[in-house]
Amino acid sequence: MRIEQRIQQLYKKLLKLGYYPFQVQSIIHFAIGNNDVEAATAADKIKVVNILEDYEKLAYNFSLAYSK
């Protein structure tokens, strides 16, 4: 899987977990300093993936904790 596809996959997962699109864009902006993932370097894209994965785990664990 290409890194761009992984970013899109994580973006969609975060939306399903309850994040709003502007929140995910803010996370991306925080990670690389702008919202343009396509123009980002490979290192920046890896940063985005790592941070989005962290937020995915956080949201998933939160949903598990409060769905009991």
ZADO-1210 file (C-alpha; in nm, 4 decimals, padded with zeros to 6 digits):
<atoms>
<atom x="00.0000" y="00.0000" z="00.0000" code="MET" pos="1"/>
<atom x="00.1302" y="00.3420" z="-00.0912" code="ARG" pos="2"/>
<atom x="00.1714" y="00.5962" z="00.1826" code="ILE" pos="3"/>
<atom x="-00.0878" y="00.8288" z="00.0263" code="GLU" pos="4"/>
<atom x="-00.3412" y="00.5456" z="00.0322" code="GLN" pos="5"/>
<atom x="-00.2603" y="00.4781" z="00.3973" code="ARG" pos="6"/>
<atom x="-00.3185" y="00.8447" z="00.4816" code="ILE" pos="7"/>
<atom x="-00.6575" y="00.8360" z="00.3072" code="GLN" pos="8"/>
<atom x="-00.7464" y="00.5136" z="00.4868" code="GLN" pos="9"/>
<atom x="-00.6590" y="00.6643" z="00.8244" code="LEU" pos="10"/>
<atom x="-00.8482" y="00.9835" z="00.7368" code="TYR" pos="11"/>
<atom x="-01.1637" y="00.7814" z="00.6678" code="LYS" pos="12"/>
<atom x="-01.1205" y="00.5726" z="00.9841" code="LYS" pos="13"/>
<atom x="-01.0920" y="00.8848" z="01.1965" code="LEU" pos="14"/>
<atom x="-01.4108" y="01.0220" z="01.0435" code="LEU" pos="15"/>
<atom x="-01.5888" y="00.6968" z="01.1281" code="LYS" pos="16"/>
<atom x="-01.4543" y="00.7177" z="01.4826" code="LEU" pos="17"/>
<atom x="-01.6171" y="01.0581" z="01.5291" code="GLY" pos="18"/>
<atom x="-01.3639" y="01.3164" z="01.4213" code="TYR" pos="19"/>
<atom x="-01.4784" y="01.6024" z="01.2011" code="TYR" pos="20"/>
<atom x="-01.2910" y="01.6686" z="00.8757" code="PRO" pos="21"/>
<atom x="-01.1554" y="01.9993" z="01.0058" code="PHE" pos="22"/>
<atom x="-01.0144" y="01.8173" z="01.3099" code="GLN" pos="23"/>
<atom x="-00.8267" y="01.5678" z="01.0949" code="VAL" pos="24"/>
<atom x="-00.6983" y="01.8544" z="00.8798" code="GLN" pos="25"/>
<atom x="-00.5788" y="02.0277" z="01.1967" code="SER" pos="26"/>
<atom x="-00.3938" y="01.7124" z="01.3010" code="ILE" pos="27"/>
<atom x="-00.2241" y="01.6985" z="00.9602" code="ILE" pos="28"/>
<atom x="-00.1385" y="02.0688" z="00.9812" code="HIS" pos="29"/>
<atom x="00.0111" y="02.0135" z="01.3256" code="PHE" pos="30"/>
<atom x="00.2220" y="01.7259" z="01.1927" code="ALA" pos="31"/>
<atom x="00.3741" y="01.8933" z="00.8876" code="ILE" pos="32"/>
<atom x="00.2938" y="02.2638" z="00.9082" code="GLY" pos="33"/>
<atom x="00.0339" y="02.2683" z="00.6290" code="ASN" pos="34"/>
<atom x="-00.2600" y="02.0686" z="00.4959" code="ASN" pos="35"/>
<atom x="-00.1115" y="01.9790" z="00.1573" code="ASP" pos="36"/>
<atom x="-00.0134" y="01.6151" z="00.2019" code="VAL" pos="37"/>
<atom x="00.0406" y="01.5652" z="-00.1707" code="GLU" pos="38"/>
<atom x="00.3171" y="01.8283" z="-00.1765" code="ALA" pos="39"/>
<atom x="00.4765" y="01.6975" z="00.1437" code="ALA" pos="40"/>
<atom x="00.8086" y="01.5178" z="00.1507" code="THR" pos="41"/>
<atom x="00.8262" y="01.1442" z="00.2119" code="ALA" pos="42"/>
<atom x="00.9456" y="01.2087" z="00.5671" code="ALA" pos="43"/>
<atom x="00.6510" y="01.4405" z="00.6309" code="ASP" pos="44"/>
<atom x="00.4093" y="01.1813" z="00.4959" code="LYS" pos="45"/>
<atom x="00.5522" y="00.9261" z="00.7371" code="ILE" pos="46"/>
<atom x="00.4995" y="01.1770" z="01.0199" code="LYS" pos="47"/>
<atom x="00.1374" y="01.2186" z="00.9119" code="VAL" pos="48"/>
<atom x="00.0809" y="00.8420" z="00.9079" code="VAL" pos="49"/>
<atom x="00.2368" y="00.7989" z="01.2516" code="ASN" pos="50"/>
<atom x="00.0330" y="01.0780" z="01.4077" code="ILE" pos="51"/>
<atom x="-00.2926" y="00.9693" z="01.2424" code="LEU" pos="52"/>
<atom x="-00.2316" y="00.6145" z="01.3664" code="GLU" pos="53"/>
<atom x="-00.1813" y="00.7494" z="01.7185" code="ASP" pos="54"/>
<atom x="-00.5088" y="00.9388" z="01.6990" code="TYR" pos="55"/>
<atom x="-00.6829" y="00.6318" z="01.5588" code="GLU" pos="56"/>
<atom x="-00.5655" y="00.4231" z="01.8558" code="LYS" pos="57"/>
<atom x="-00.6685" y="00.6968" z="02.0967" code="LEU" pos="58"/>
<atom x="-01.0174" y="00.7246" z="01.9472" code="ALA" pos="59"/>
<atom x="-01.0615" y="00.3481" z="01.9309" code="TYR" pos="60"/>
<atom x="-00.9570" y="00.3019" z="02.2942" code="ASN" pos="61"/>
<atom x="-01.1849" y="00.5873" z="02.3980" code="PHE" pos="62"/>
<atom x="-01.4812" y="00.4316" z="02.2185" code="SER" pos="63"/>
<atom x="-01.4110" y="00.0957" z="02.3822" code="LEU" pos="64"/>
<atom x="-01.3851" y="00.2478" z="02.7284" code="ALA" pos="65"/>
<atom x="-01.7125" y="00.4377" z="02.7001" code="TYR" pos="66"/>
<atom x="-01.9197" y="00.1794" z="02.5159" code="SER" pos="67"/>
<atom x="-01.9350" y="-00.0552" z="02.8145" code="LYS" pos="68"/>
</atoms>
